[in-house]
């Protein structure tokens, strides 16, 4: 499975020199209705049935996790509660309302999800610089005058596209 990334120029933490780093190629967020539509594509479930099942699951599973149970979420993984706390020398001085810190849910992916990530191949989708997204390294280089339209980009496997436009899906 292919995973997409963008290249973005950032300062290297130690030397403070600018370098190109891979960043996630975020495409936005699927809302509950879009998620339901995607989840039920090859099933007999309706979006409404999926949304209802997720709503009921949330109502029942969140309190279970807060109570200390680790909850398995299908083949995605497990969800559990985690937090830290301040320490006290005298047990009577502990106040759970004020001394519990950094409460969070921890998601641990399943073997299947871990395997999908382990087998993912990463592919550069575009370049982001100064808030501008270029559809490919070629379009970035063309825009910056680093190559000419008739010159192939030896670092871009999609260099056959000399339109300077990225692929949008």
Order of alpha helices (4+ residues) and beta strands (2+ residues): beta-beta-alpha-alpha-beta-beta-alpha-beta-alpha-beta-beta-alpha
